[in-house]
Amino acid sequence: MSNNLRRLLILLAFLVSAVPGADRLSDGRKEGSAAPPKAALWRDPGDATTLNLLYGSGGEQRQPVGPFIFIQEDLEGSNPKFDVRDQNGVKWKVKLGAEARPEVAATRLVWAAGFYTTDDYFLPALHVQDLPNHLHRGQDFVSSDGVIHNVRLKRPMEGVEKLGTWQWGSNPFVDTQKFNALRVLMALINNWDLKDANNAVYERKPKGGTADPEQVYLISDLGATFGTTGYTMSVEASRGNLEAYKHSKFISNATPDYVDFGAPSRPTLIETFNLPVFVHRLDLRWIGRHVPRADAKWLGMVLGRLSPDQIRDAFRAAGYSPQEVNDFATVVESRISALNAL
């Protein structure tokens, strides 16, 4: 691609991103988002000292138990996945690759902050019965003896029906303290892949049918975390990369009323080759910008109740080495302190 053409594409991307749609506010939010009868984004996590971040929302009793039997491969999304059933008859979604570790650690902190999440567990080695001789995706992660190393297992939510996805720019919680705190939390863990497809809405019907159903909003994919603040060509660099996480910018600007964060960062020049993706990445920047200072500090207060050991348990749960556990936790602690110092 010539330099002139590259400049033209970049200019076009910025011009497109600078013109908001008729139903879109200047910061990326849409008008007219009406709240359903009962919608939940956050619940009180209770006494922080009692939270077990080693096992997370599922707890020790609900962790997967082998042997595991292969059900089917899942070809959706960008990461290799397949379904298995454990000895208790529980169905699990197995994710392979670079997102397995960071996603497990991320779910622990999201849960501890009071937001909804799925029950995720990390296994350093997974033995699967009836595994096909060749997977369509992820065969490189299967060793010669049939063992799959470093995987995440996700349990489907029970007693709920998935209604679809929710949009960052249009949902019942826009401008609320809890929604703004979620934006800050995504910056704290460097979640740069904030596309709407990674969000889910579930409907929970109360037992007996005497009360209205509750719609639960959560981020269903937290794999692109604890690495860079934006997309890179290297999967390993952008997910669970300690050095990238250490050296990334957390708070990029602060005024008496608002705070801007480094994640998600601006798209890279390489993304100009795919103009729709480039513009989409630009459109996500508002999620980490212009957050009310008081709401950012509120999240720092909530996470500040966790002990150093609890924060380290989040990374122990993800199978990181003792040194990595300590180093990741140190960065998280410094970011929590930065929020509390606002």
Secondary structure, DSSP 8 states (H G I E B T S, - for coil): --HHHHHHHHHHHHHHHHS--TTB-TTS-BS-----SSEESB-----GGG--TTTGGGTTTTS--S-EEEEEEE--SSS-EEEEE-TTS-EEEEE-STTHHHHHHHHHHHHHTTB---EEEEEEEEEEET--SS-SS-GGGB-TTSEEEEEEEEE--TTEEEEE--BTTBSTTTTSHHHHHHHHHHHHTT-----GGGEEEEEE--GGG-S--EEEEEE----S-SS-SS--S-HHHHSS-HHHHHHS-SEEEE-SSEEEESSS----GGGGGSHHHHHHHHHHGGGGSSEEHHHHHHHHHHHTTS-HHHHHHHHHTTT--HHHHHHHHHHHHHHHHHHHT-
